[in-house]
Amino acid sequence: MDALSALSTWLRRQGWLVVLIALVQLGLHLWTNAHDNIFRDGMYYLAAAFSRGIFGDSVFAIRLLPGLAAAVVVILTANMAAILGGGWATQALAAVAVALAPVFMGSSGLLTMDPFDQLWWTLAAWVLVGLIKQQEPRRWLIFGVAVGLGLLTKLTMSFFVMALLAGLLLSESRKLLFNR
C-alpha cells in the first residue's frame, strides 16, 4: 500500500491546498445546482434504487456523486503533478486548471456517465504515473481495476488504454509491459 501512504503523506504536507481547491469546486457545483432544474439525462437515473434510496429524488441528490467524482479528479491530477516533482505551486495550478476547465465543470454538473468516465481515466493515469515512477509492476493490478471500472462505465476507456499502451511501447518504460 505504498501508493496510499504516499498519497496520505502528500495530503498532509502540501495536498491540503489541492483538497481546498477541490472543495471549492464541489461547493460551486452544489451552489449552482441548488438553482437549477433536473437535466434530461439525469431523469434516467432517478429510477435507480441506489440514488433514490440513499439520497432521495432531488437535483442535489442526483448531482452530488458527479460533483464528488470531479473533486477526486482534481485531487488525483494535482497528486500526479507532485509525483512528477512539481512543487505546491505546480500542484495548485494543475488543480485549478482541472477544477475550472469547462469540459470538466460542464460534465460534472450533470448526472451522466461522463464525470465517472473522467474519474476512471484519471485514476488509471494516476496509477500508471506511479507505476512508471516507482517501477512497481504490481501496480498493473490496480491499473486493471481502474480500467475495468472504466469499461463498465463507458467503452471510451478502451481508446484511452490503447493510447497509453502505444505511448508506453514508444517510451523507455516499455519494459514494464513485458513483466510477469
N, CA and C atoms as an extended XYZ file, in Angstrom:
540
Properties=species:S:1:pos:R:3:atomname:S:1:resname:S:1:resid:I:1 pbc="F F F"
N         0.823       -1.193        0.000 N   MET     1
C         0.000        0.000        0.000 CA  MET     1
C         0.872        1.263        0.000 C   MET     1
N         1.980        1.230       -0.731 N   ASP     2
C         2.842        2.396       -0.827 CA  ASP     2
C         2.129        3.577       -1.462 C   ASP     2
N         1.271        3.311       -2.429 N   ALA     3
C         0.562        4.393       -3.115 CA  ALA     3
C        -0.335        5.135       -2.134 C   ALA     3
N        -1.031        4.394       -1.267 N   LEU     4
C        -1.912        5.040       -0.298 CA  LEU     4
C        -1.123        5.818        0.751 C   LEU     4
N        -0.010        5.284        1.205 N   SER     5
C         0.785        6.008        2.188 CA  SER     5
C         1.423        7.244        1.563 C   SER     5
N         1.826        7.136        0.274 N   ALA     6
C         2.388        8.299       -0.414 CA  ALA     6
C         1.322        9.374       -0.590 C   ALA     6
N         0.099        8.955       -0.942 N   LEU     7
C        -0.999        9.909       -1.083 CA  LEU     7
C        -1.317       10.552        0.255 C   LEU     7
N        -1.318        9.759        1.309 N   SER     8
C        -1.591       10.280        2.649 CA  SER     8
C        -0.531       11.298        3.075 C   SER     8
N         0.730       10.968        2.827 N   THR     9
C         1.820       11.899        3.160 CA  THR     9
C         1.691       13.178        2.352 C   THR     9
N         1.404       13.045        1.066 N   TRP    10
C         1.245       14.213        0.205 CA  TRP    10
C         0.096       15.094        0.697 C   TRP    10
N        -1.032       14.466        1.084 N   LEU    11
C        -2.175       15.237        1.576 CA  LEU    11
C        -1.829       16.002        2.845 C   LEU    11
N        -1.031       15.389        3.723 N   ARG    12
C        -0.656       16.065        4.966 CA  ARG    12
C         0.301       17.223        4.719 C   ARG    12
N         1.205       17.079        3.764 N   ARG    13
C         2.226       18.101        3.523 CA  ARG    13
C         1.690       19.274        2.708 C   ARG    13
N         1.452       19.063        1.428 N   GLN    14
C         1.013       20.167        0.597 CA  GLN    14
C        -0.319       19.916       -0.083 C   GLN    14
N        -0.862       18.736        0.069 N   GLY    15
C        -2.111       18.396       -0.597 CA  GLY    15
C        -3.322       19.125       -0.048 C   GLY    15
N        -3.199       19.722        1.122 N   TRP    16
C        -4.337       20.425        1.714 CA  TRP    16
C        -4.828       21.541        0.803 C   TRP    16
N        -3.912       22.209        0.085 N   LEU    17
C        -4.306       23.277       -0.819 CA  LEU    17
C        -5.129       22.712       -1.977 C   LEU    17
N        -4.723       21.561       -2.477 N   VAL    18
C        -5.449       20.924       -3.575 CA  VAL    18
C        -6.824       20.471       -3.094 C   VAL    18
N        -6.888       19.907       -1.901 N   VAL    19
C        -8.181       19.493       -1.340 CA  VAL    19
C        -9.077       20.713       -1.174 C   VAL    19
N        -8.515       21.841       -0.743 N   LEU    20
C        -9.283       23.074       -0.619 CA  LEU    20
C        -9.841       23.509       -1.971 C   LEU    20
N        -9.008       23.443       -3.027 N   ILE    21
C        -9.479       23.794       -4.370 CA  ILE    21
C       -10.594       22.855       -4.805 C   ILE    21
N       -10.420       21.555       -4.543 N   ALA    22
C       -11.453       20.573       -4.901 CA  ALA    22
C       -12.745       20.845       -4.135 C   ALA    22
N       -12.636       21.227       -2.861 N   LEU    23
C       -13.830       21.523       -2.077 CA  LEU    23
C       -14.525       22.788       -2.564 C   LEU    23
N       -13.745       23.784       -3.003 N   VAL    24
C       -14.344       24.996       -3.577 CA  VAL    24
C       -15.109       24.635       -4.844 C   VAL    24
N       -14.495       23.777       -5.681 N   GLN    25
C       -15.186       23.348       -6.899 CA  GLN    25
C       -16.472       22.603       -6.536 C   GLN    25
N       -16.408       21.713       -5.559 N   LEU    26
C       -17.596       20.990       -5.124 CA  LEU    26
C       -18.644       21.967       -4.594 C   LEU    26
N       -18.208       22.966       -3.827 N   GLY    27
C       -19.134       23.979       -3.325 CA  GLY    27
C       -19.816       24.746       -4.441 C   GLY    27
N       -19.052       25.081       -5.488 N   LEU    28
C       -19.643       25.755       -6.654 CA  LEU    28
C       -20.700       24.876       -7.315 C   LEU    28
N       -20.402       23.594       -7.434 N   HIS    29
C       -21.386       22.670       -8.015 CA  HIS    29
C       -22.655       22.646       -7.181 C   HIS    29
N       -22.494       22.495       -5.879 N   LEU    30
C       -23.653       22.391       -5.011 CA  LEU    30
C       -24.457       23.690       -5.000 C   LEU    30
N       -23.761       24.821       -5.029 N   TRP    31
C       -24.441       26.116       -5.017 CA  TRP    31
C       -25.224       26.336       -6.304 C   TRP    31
N       -24.590       26.084       -7.458 N   THR    32
C       -25.287       26.294       -8.730 CA  THR    32
C       -26.395       25.269       -8.936 C   THR    32
N       -26.204       24.056       -8.462 N   ASN    33
C       -27.225       23.023       -8.636 CA  ASN    33
C       -28.476       23.319       -7.826 C   ASN    33
N       -28.336       24.068       -6.766 N   ALA    34
C       -29.490       24.412       -5.943 CA  ALA    34
C       -30.441       25.348       -6.691 C   ALA    34
N       -29.947       25.993       -7.752 N   HIS    35
C       -30.742       26.960       -8.505 CA  HIS    35
C       -31.069       26.464       -9.910 C   HIS    35
N       -31.071       25.160      -10.103 N   ASP    36
C       -31.231       24.593      -11.445 CA  ASP    36
C       -32.288       23.505      -11.420 C   ASP    36
N       -32.717       23.113      -12.600 N   ASN    37
C       -33.676       22.018      -12.740 CA  ASN    37
C       -32.939       20.741      -13.118 C   ASN    37
N       -33.657       19.643      -13.121 N   ILE    38
C       -33.069       18.357      -13.449 CA  ILE    38
C       -32.797       18.297      -14.948 C   ILE    38
N       -31.582       17.911      -15.329 N   PHE    39
C       -31.200       17.751      -16.730 CA  PHE    39
C       -31.836       16.482      -17.269 C   PHE    39
N       -32.166       16.465      -18.553 N   ARG    40
C       -32.941       15.356      -19.121 CA  ARG    40
C       -32.263       13.996      -18.926 C   ARG    40
N       -30.935       13.920      -19.076 N   ASP    41
C       -30.266       12.634      -18.885 CA  ASP    41
C       -30.308       12.187      -17.424 C   ASP    41
N       -30.365       13.138      -16.532 N   GLY    42
C       -30.443       12.805      -15.112 CA  GLY    42
C       -31.740       12.109      -14.743 C   GLY    42
N       -32.754       12.297      -15.554 N   MET    43
C       -34.039       11.655      -15.277 CA  MET    43
C       -33.929       10.131      -15.334 C   MET    43
N       -33.035        9.615      -16.182 N   TYR    44
C       -32.852        8.175      -16.254 CA  TYR    44
C       -32.417        7.605      -14.912 C   TYR    44
N       -31.601        8.345      -14.256 N   TYR    45
C       -31.008        7.837      -13.018 CA  TYR    45
C       -31.925        7.978      -11.814 C   TYR    45
N       -32.977        8.776      -11.955 N   LEU    46
C       -33.923        8.885      -10.842 CA  LEU    46
C       -34.608        7.561      -10.570 C   LEU    46
N       -34.656        6.715      -11.590 N   ALA    47
C       -35.273        5.406      -11.423 CA  ALA    47
C       -34.365        4.434      -10.676 C   ALA    47
N       -33.101        4.771      -10.543 N   ALA    48
C       -32.168        3.860       -9.882 CA  ALA    48
C       -32.465        3.818       -8.390 C   ALA    48
N       -32.582        2.620       -7.879 N   ALA    49
C       -32.921        2.439       -6.464 CA  ALA    49
C       -31.841        2.981       -5.536 C   ALA    49
N       -30.575        2.860       -5.951 N   PHE    50
C       -29.484        3.331       -5.098 CA  PHE    50
C       -29.589        4.825       -4.841 C   PHE    50
N       -29.704        5.580       -5.910 N   SER    51
C       -29.761        7.031       -5.792 CA  SER    51
C       -30.975        7.471       -4.976 C   SER    51
N       -32.111        6.907       -5.306 N   ARG    52
C       -33.336        7.303       -4.606 CA  ARG    52
C       -33.317        6.851       -3.171 C   ARG    52
N       -32.815        5.638       -2.940 N   GLY    53
C       -32.829        5.106       -1.579 CA  GLY    53
C       -31.883        5.833       -0.649 C   GLY    53
N       -30.733        6.225       -1.161 N   ILE    54
C       -29.727        6.861       -0.321 CA  ILE    54
C       -29.920        8.368       -0.222 C   ILE    54
N       -30.141        9.018       -1.376 N   PHE    55
C       -30.142       10.480       -1.398 CA  PHE    55
C       -31.504       11.110       -1.632 C   PHE    55
N       -32.486       10.335       -2.090 N   GLY    56
C       -33.804       10.893       -2.381 CA  GLY    56
C       -33.894       11.407       -3.804 C   GLY    56
N       -35.057       11.959       -4.167 N   ASP    57
C       -35.296       12.471       -5.510 CA  ASP    57
C       -35.177       13.993       -5.505 C   ASP    57
N       -33.980       14.471       -5.733 N   SER    58
C       -33.771       15.917       -5.802 CA  SER    58
C       -32.612       16.201       -6.737 C   SER    58
N       -32.521       17.440       -7.181 N   VAL    59
C       -31.401       17.845       -8.032 CA  VAL    59
C       -30.093       17.668       -7.261 C   VAL    59
N       -30.091       18.073       -6.003 N   PHE    60
C       -28.892       17.926       -5.169 CA  PHE    60
C       -28.446       16.476       -5.110 C   PHE    60
N       -29.405       15.579       -4.899 N   ALA    61
C       -29.083       14.158       -4.732 CA  ALA    61
C       -28.467       13.560       -5.985 C   ALA    61
N       -29.017       13.893       -7.149 N   ILE    62
C       -28.503       13.251       -8.360 CA  ILE    62
C       -27.244       13.926       -8.892 C   ILE    62
N       -26.895       15.082       -8.358 N   ARG    63
C       -25.679       15.752       -8.825 CA  ARG    63
C       -24.551       15.722       -7.800 C   ARG    63
N       -24.802       15.119       -6.661 N   LEU    64
C       -23.764       15.017       -5.642 CA  LEU    64
C       -22.640       14.089       -6.087 C   LEU    64
N       -22.969       12.913       -6.580 N   LEU    65
C       -21.940       11.950       -6.989 CA  LEU    65
C       -21.067       12.464       -8.135 C   LEU    65
N       -21.628       13.099       -9.184 N   PRO    66
C       -20.747       13.664      -10.211 CA  PRO    66
C       -19.833       14.764       -9.656 C   PRO    66
N       -20.345       15.554       -8.743 N   GLY    67
C       -19.519       16.591       -8.118 CA  GLY    67
C       -18.379       15.990       -7.311 C   GLY    67
N       -18.663       14.922       -6.585 N   LEU    68
C       -17.611       14.234       -5.828 CA  LEU    68
C       -16.587       13.600       -6.761 C   LEU    68
N       -17.058       13.030       -7.873 N   ALA    69
C       -16.129       12.453       -8.860 CA  ALA    69
C       -15.194       13.531       -9.392 C   ALA    69
N       -15.732       14.714       -9.666 N   ALA    70
C       -14.910       15.816      -10.168 CA  ALA    70
C       -13.881       16.256       -9.131 C   ALA    70
N       -14.279       16.276       -7.865 N   ALA    71
C       -13.346       16.656       -6.803 CA  ALA    71
C       -12.199       15.656       -6.704 C   ALA    71
N       -12.495       14.373       -6.866 N   VAL    72
C       -11.443       13.350       -6.835 CA  VAL    72
C       -10.509       13.513       -8.035 C   VAL    72
N       -11.052       13.874       -9.196 N   VAL    73
C       -10.220       14.121      -10.380 CA  VAL    73
C        -9.239       15.255      -10.107 C   VAL    73
N        -9.705       16.299       -9.446 N   VAL    74
C        -8.833       17.430       -9.098 CA  VAL    74
C        -7.693       16.961       -8.197 C   VAL    74
N        -8.011       16.185       -7.186 N   ILE    75
C        -7.001       15.705       -6.234 CA  ILE    75
C        -5.997       14.785       -6.919 C   ILE    75
N        -6.480       13.850       -7.725 N   LEU    76
C        -5.570       12.922       -8.416 CA  LEU    76
C        -4.665       13.654       -9.403 C   LEU    76
N        -5.205       14.646      -10.089 N   THR    77
C        -4.405       15.414      -11.043 CA  THR    77
C        -3.280       16.156      -10.341 C   THR    77
N        -3.603       16.810       -9.255 N   ALA    78
C        -2.573       17.536       -8.510 CA  ALA    78
C        -1.546       16.579       -7.917 C   ALA    78
N        -1.998       15.408       -7.491 N   ASN    79
C        -1.053       14.437       -6.951 CA  ASN    79
C        -0.135       13.892       -8.040 C   ASN    79
N        -0.638       13.770       -9.275 N   MET    80
C         0.245       13.375      -10.376 CA  MET    80
C         1.332       14.421      -10.586 C   MET    80
N         0.968       15.686      -10.467 N   ALA    81
C         1.968       16.763      -10.584 CA  ALA    81
C         3.009       16.621       -9.483 C   ALA    81
N         2.569       16.241       -8.282 N   ALA    82
C         3.504       16.047       -7.171 CA  ALA    82
C         4.414       14.853       -7.424 C   ALA    82
N         3.857       13.763       -7.913 N   ILE    83
C         4.649       12.560       -8.194 CA  ILE    83
C         5.726       12.871       -9.231 C   ILE    83
N         5.387       13.728      -10.182 N   LEU    84
C         6.329       14.094      -11.238 CA  LEU    84
C         7.309       15.182      -10.810 C   LEU    84
N         7.253       15.580       -9.537 N   GLY    85
C         8.241       16.503       -8.995 CA  GLY    85
C         7.793       17.943       -8.887 C   GLY    85
N         6.552       18.232       -9.151 N   GLY    86
C         6.058       19.599       -9.062 CA  GLY    86
C         5.893       20.040       -7.616 C   GLY    86
N         6.201       21.284       -7.364 N   GLY    87
C         6.026       21.863       -6.029 CA  GLY    87
C         4.576       22.242       -5.783 C   GLY    87
N         4.355       22.945       -4.686 N   TRP    88
C         2.975       23.279       -4.323 CA  TRP    88
C         2.322       24.192       -5.354 C   TRP    88
N         3.083       25.101       -5.960 N   ALA    89
C         2.504       25.995       -6.963 CA  ALA    89
C         2.090       25.217       -8.211 C   ALA    89
N         2.907       24.266       -8.615 N   THR    90
C         2.578       23.432       -9.766 CA  THR    90
C         1.336       22.598       -9.488 C   THR    90
N         1.269       22.051       -8.294 N   GLN    91
C         0.115       21.235       -7.919 CA  GLN    91
C        -1.155       22.076       -7.872 C   GLN    91
N        -1.043       23.270       -7.312 N   ALA    92
C        -2.208       24.158       -7.246 CA  ALA    92
C        -2.652       24.569       -8.643 C   ALA    92
N        -1.681       24.859       -9.532 N   LEU    93
C        -2.021       25.224      -10.902 CA  LEU    93
C        -2.717       24.068      -11.619 C   LEU    93
N        -2.206       22.854      -11.433 N   ALA    94
C        -2.844       21.679      -12.047 CA  ALA    94
C        -4.259       21.501      -11.507 C   ALA    94
N        -4.414       21.687      -10.203 N   ALA    95
C        -5.731       21.536       -9.583 CA  ALA    95
C        -6.711       22.590      -10.095 C   ALA    95
N        -6.262       23.828      -10.168 N   VAL    96
C        -7.131       24.905      -10.653 CA  VAL    96
C        -7.479       24.687      -12.130 C   VAL    96
N        -6.485       24.267      -12.920 N   ALA    97
C        -6.728       24.039      -14.350 CA  ALA    97
C        -7.800       22.982      -14.569 C   ALA    97
N        -7.755       21.910      -13.793 N   VAL    98
C        -8.760       20.859      -13.943 CA  VAL    98
C       -10.084       21.285      -13.313 C   VAL    98
N       -10.019       21.922      -12.158 N   ALA    99
C       -11.245       22.324      -11.463 CA  ALA    99
C       -12.061       23.324      -12.274 C   ALA    99
N       -11.383       24.198      -13.007 N   LEU   100
C       -12.098       25.244      -13.752 CA  LEU   100
C       -12.195       24.970      -15.252 C   LEU   100
N       -11.677       23.848      -15.705 N   ALA   101
C       -11.768       23.519      -17.126 CA  ALA   101
C       -13.237       23.342      -17.517 C   ALA   101
N       -13.684       24.041      -18.551 N   PRO   102
C       -15.108       23.961      -18.920 CA  PRO   102
C       -15.591       22.535      -19.190 C   PRO   102
N       -14.759       21.701      -19.790 N   VAL   103
C       -15.197       20.341      -20.097 CA  VAL   103
C       -15.459       19.551      -18.815 C   VAL   103
N       -14.661       19.780      -17.780 N   PHE   104
C       -14.874       19.073      -16.520 CA  PHE   104
C       -16.023       19.698      -15.731 C   PHE   104
N       -16.081       21.011      -15.699 N   MET   105
C       -17.165       21.674      -14.954 CA  MET   105
C       -18.519       21.348      -15.572 C   MET   105
N       -18.565       21.379      -16.911 N   GLY   106
C       -19.834       21.118      -17.581 CA  GLY   106
C       -20.322       19.697      -17.386 C   GLY   106
N       -19.422       18.746      -17.549 N   SER   107
C       -19.861       17.351      -17.450 CA  SER   107
C       -20.114       16.925      -16.013 C   SER   107
N       -19.361       17.466      -15.075 N   SER   108
C       -19.536       17.015      -13.695 CA  SER   108
C       -20.696       17.711      -12.992 C   SER   108
N       -21.349       18.624      -13.667 N   GLY   109
C       -22.522       19.257      -13.090 CA  GLY   109
C       -23.802       18.493      -13.379 C   GLY   109
N       -23.676       17.403      -14.141 N   LEU   110
C       -24.848       16.619      -14.514 CA  LEU   110
C       -24.604       15.147      -14.207 C   LEU   110
N       -25.663       14.444      -13.899 N   LEU   111
C       -25.537       13.007      -13.643 CA  LEU   111
C       -25.604       12.270      -14.965 C   LEU   111
N       -24.438       12.111      -15.570 N   THR   112
C       -24.288       11.301      -16.774 CA  THR   112
C       -23.091       10.394      -16.523 C   THR   112
N       -22.729        9.615      -17.489 N   MET   113
C       -21.563        8.738      -17.321 CA  MET   113
C       -20.246        9.502      -17.463 C   MET   113
N       -20.277       10.692      -18.048 N   ASP   114
C       -19.046       11.425      -18.338 CA  ASP   114
C       -18.171       11.717      -17.120 C   ASP   114
N       -18.707       12.243      -16.011 N   PRO   115
C       -17.803       12.513      -14.885 CA  PRO   115
C       -17.161       11.247      -14.310 C   PRO   115
N       -17.870       10.136      -14.382 N   PHE   116
C       -17.307        8.887      -13.875 CA  PHE   116
C       -16.293        8.315      -14.856 C   PHE   116
N       -16.549        8.514      -16.140 N   ASP   117
C       -15.580        8.141      -17.171 CA  ASP   117
C       -14.281        8.924      -16.954 C   ASP   117
N       -14.406       10.213      -16.720 N   GLN   118
C       -13.232       11.051      -16.458 CA  GLN   118
C       -12.521       10.623      -15.177 C   GLN   118
N       -13.279       10.216      -14.194 N   LEU   119
C       -12.688        9.741      -12.944 CA  LEU   119
C       -11.841        8.501      -13.181 C   LEU   119
N       -12.363        7.525      -13.906 N   TRP   120
C       -11.616        6.285      -14.146 CA  TRP   120
C       -10.398        6.539      -15.023 C   TRP   120
N       -10.525        7.428      -16.013 N   TRP   121
C        -9.366        7.784      -16.843 CA  TRP   121
C        -8.268        8.380      -15.966 C   TRP   121
N        -8.665        9.303      -15.110 N   THR   122
C        -7.681        9.972      -14.253 CA  THR   122
C        -7.073        8.996      -13.261 C   THR   122
N        -7.887        8.112      -12.703 N   LEU   123
C        -7.365        7.117      -11.771 CA  LEU   123
C        -6.372        6.195      -12.468 C   LEU   123
N        -6.703        5.754      -13.680 N   ALA   124
C        -5.788        4.893      -14.438 CA  ALA   124
C        -4.485        5.627      -14.735 C   ALA   124
N        -4.580        6.889      -15.112 N   ALA   125
C        -3.369        7.683      -15.388 CA  ALA   125
C        -2.545        7.864      -14.125 C   ALA   125
N        -3.204        8.102      -13.000 N   TRP   126
C        -2.513        8.282      -11.714 CA  TRP   126
C        -1.750        7.014      -11.337 C   TRP   126
N        -2.412        5.867      -11.496 N   VAL   127
C        -1.753        4.590      -11.194 CA  VAL   127
C        -0.572        4.378      -12.130 C   VAL   127
N        -0.749        4.682      -13.409 N   LEU   128
C         0.321        4.483      -14.386 CA  LEU   128
C         1.511        5.396      -14.112 C   LEU   128
N         1.255        6.638      -13.744 N   VAL   129
C         2.354        7.552      -13.404 CA  VAL   129
C         3.133        7.015      -12.208 C   VAL   129
N         2.419        6.546      -11.199 N   GLY   130
C         3.087        5.948      -10.039 CA  GLY   130
C         3.832        4.682      -10.388 C   GLY   130
N         3.258        3.873      -11.269 N   LEU   131
C         3.893        2.631      -11.715 CA  LEU   131
C         5.212        2.932      -12.419 C   LEU   131
N         5.190        3.906      -13.307 N   ILE   132
C         6.404        4.266      -14.044 CA  ILE   132
C         7.433        4.893      -13.111 C   ILE   132
N         6.985        5.782      -12.251 N   LYS   133
C         7.914        6.482      -11.354 CA  LYS   133
C         8.554        5.529      -10.343 C   LYS   133
N         7.760        4.612       -9.794 N   GLN   134
C         8.262        3.701       -8.759 CA  GLN   134
C         8.789        2.385       -9.335 C   GLN   134
N         8.520        2.144      -10.622 N   GLN   135
C         8.925        0.884      -11.271 CA  GLN   135
C         8.408       -0.331      -10.491 C   GLN   135
N         7.107       -0.283      -10.159 N   GLU   136
C         6.457       -1.368       -9.424 CA  GLU   136
C         5.415       -2.041      -10.315 C   GLU   136
N         5.779       -3.139      -10.978 N   PRO   137
C         4.828       -3.817      -11.876 CA  PRO   137
C         3.569       -4.323      -11.179 C   PRO   137
N         3.601       -4.479       -9.869 N   ARG   138
C         2.403       -4.947       -9.160 CA  ARG   138
C         1.247       -3.952       -9.279 C   ARG   138
N         1.570       -2.720       -9.591 N   ARG   139
C         0.513       -1.712       -9.736 CA  ARG   139
C        -0.338       -1.946      -10.978 C   ARG   139
N         0.081       -2.853      -11.853 N   TRP   140
C        -0.752       -3.189      -13.005 CA  TRP   140
C        -2.101       -3.726      -12.553 C   TRP   140
N        -2.132       -4.389      -11.391 N   LEU   141
C        -3.402       -4.915      -10.877 CA  LEU   141
C        -4.375       -3.782      -10.567 C   LEU   141
N        -3.871       -2.734       -9.928 N   ILE   142
C        -4.717       -1.573       -9.616 CA  ILE   142
C        -5.134       -0.882      -10.910 C   ILE   142
N        -4.196       -0.795      -11.851 N   PHE   143
C        -4.498       -0.224      -13.158 CA  PHE   143
C        -5.627       -1.016      -13.817 C   PHE   143
N        -5.555       -2.330      -13.733 N   GLY   144
C        -6.595       -3.187      -14.305 CA  GLY   144
C        -7.952       -2.964      -13.678 C   GLY   144
N        -7.979       -2.739      -12.376 N   VAL   145
C        -9.255       -2.456      -11.694 CA  VAL   145
C        -9.826       -1.128      -12.194 C   VAL   145
N        -8.972       -0.116      -12.300 N   ALA   146
C        -9.426        1.191      -12.791 CA  ALA   146
C        -9.945        1.075      -14.223 C   ALA   146
N        -9.232        0.346      -15.061 N   VAL   147
C        -9.659        0.159      -16.453 CA  VAL   147
C       -10.965       -0.635      -16.501 C   VAL   147
N       -11.063       -1.671      -15.678 N   GLY   148
C       -12.291       -2.463      -15.641 CA  GLY   148
C       -13.498       -1.637      -15.237 C   GLY   148
N       -13.345       -0.819      -14.207 N   LEU   149
C       -14.440        0.068      -13.794 CA  LEU   149
C       -14.758        1.069      -14.897 C   LEU   149
N       -13.706        1.551      -15.559 N   GLY   150
C       -13.907        2.481      -16.662 CA  GLY   150
C       -14.673        1.849      -17.814 C   GLY   150
N       -14.351        0.599      -18.131 N   LEU   151
C       -15.060       -0.091      -19.209 CA  LEU   151
C       -16.512       -0.389      -18.834 C   LEU   151
N       -16.763       -0.611      -17.549 N   LEU   152
C       -18.147       -0.789      -17.108 CA  LEU   152
C       -18.939        0.506      -17.211 C   LEU   152
N       -18.223        1.623      -17.128 N   THR   153
C       -18.881        2.927      -17.205 CA  THR   153
C       -19.124        3.338      -18.647 C   THR   153
N       -18.048        3.352      -19.447 N   LYS   154
C       -18.147        3.726      -20.863 CA  LYS   154
C       -17.051        3.004      -21.631 C   LYS   154
N       -17.323        2.701      -22.858 N   LEU   155
C       -16.336        1.993      -23.676 CA  LEU   155
C       -15.208        2.896      -24.160 C   LEU   155
N       -15.315        4.193      -23.931 N   THR   156
C       -14.238        5.103      -24.343 CA  THR   156
C       -12.938        4.804      -23.600 C   THR   156
N       -13.037        4.097      -22.502 N   MET   157
C       -11.835        3.710      -21.758 CA  MET   157
C       -10.912        2.875      -22.645 C   MET   157
N       -11.474        2.115      -23.570 N   SER   158
C       -10.639        1.288      -24.445 CA  SER   158
C        -9.727        2.152      -25.316 C   SER   158
N       -10.200        3.295      -25.776 N   PHE   159
C        -9.365        4.197      -26.568 CA  PHE   159
C        -8.237        4.772      -25.716 C   PHE   159
N        -8.567        5.105      -24.473 N   PHE   160
C        -7.565        5.644      -23.547 CA  PHE   160
C        -6.479        4.604      -23.282 C   PHE   160
N        -6.884        3.370      -23.059 N   VAL   161
C        -5.917        2.298      -22.782 CA  VAL   161
C        -5.035        2.045      -24.002 C   VAL   161
N        -5.632        2.052      -25.194 N   MET   162
C        -4.818        1.863      -26.404 CA  MET   162
C        -3.787        2.978      -26.551 C   MET   162
N        -4.189        4.196      -26.260 N   ALA   163
C        -3.254        5.323      -26.356 CA  ALA   163
C        -2.141        5.195      -25.314 C   ALA   163
N        -2.502        4.798      -24.106 N   LEU   164
C        -1.481        4.621      -23.056 CA  LEU   164
C        -0.501        3.509      -23.424 C   LEU   164
N        -1.020        2.403      -23.919 N   LEU   165
C        -0.147        1.294      -24.297 CA  LEU   165
C         0.766        1.678      -25.465 C   LEU   165
N         0.244        2.401      -26.431 N   ALA   166
C         1.075        2.862      -27.544 CA  ALA   166
C         2.164        3.798      -27.029 C   ALA   166
N         1.807        4.676      -26.121 N   GLY   167
C         2.807        5.576      -25.540 CA  GLY   167
C         3.868        4.823      -24.763 C   GLY   167
N         3.464        3.814      -24.017 N   LEU   168
C         4.430        3.009      -23.273 CA  LEU   168
C         5.366        2.246      -24.209 C   LEU   168
N         4.815        1.700      -25.279 N   LEU   169
C         5.638        0.962      -26.233 CA  LEU   169
C         6.703        1.856      -26.870 C   LEU   169
N         6.392        3.127      -27.035 N   LEU   170
C         7.321        4.061      -27.664 CA  LEU   170
C         8.273        4.723      -26.664 C   LEU   170
N         8.106        4.405      -25.391 N   SER   171
C         8.947        5.030      -24.373 CA  SER   171
C         9.945        4.023      -23.798 C   SER   171
N        10.820        4.534      -22.959 N   GLU   172
C        11.776        3.655      -22.279 CA  GLU   172
C        11.105        2.781      -21.228 C   GLU   172
N         9.890        3.118      -20.846 N   SER   173
C         9.176        2.350      -19.825 CA  SER   173
C         8.490        1.121      -20.387 C   SER   173
N         8.734        0.782      -21.662 N   ARG   174
C         8.082       -0.372      -22.282 CA  ARG   174
C         8.423       -1.676      -21.561 C   ARG   174
N         9.551       -1.700      -20.848 N   LYS   175
C         9.918       -2.922      -20.124 CA  LYS   175
C         8.875       -3.281      -19.067 C   LYS   175
N         8.113       -2.293      -18.597 N   LEU   176
C         7.053       -2.576      -17.631 CA  LEU   176
C         5.922       -3.411      -18.238 C   LEU   176
N         5.775       -3.332      -19.557 N   LEU   177
C         4.736       -4.113      -20.233 CA  LEU   177
C         5.112       -5.594      -20.318 C   LEU   177
N         6.387       -5.878      -20.313 N   PHE   178
C         6.865       -7.242      -20.514 CA  PHE   178
C         7.386       -7.820      -19.211 C   PHE   178
N         6.538       -7.803      -18.204 N   ASN   179
C         6.883       -8.281      -16.884 CA  ASN   179
C         5.749       -9.168      -16.409 C   ASN   179
N         6.100      -10.285      -15.806 N   ARG   180
C         5.041      -11.191      -15.325 CA  ARG   180
C         4.212      -10.503      -14.276 C   ARG   180
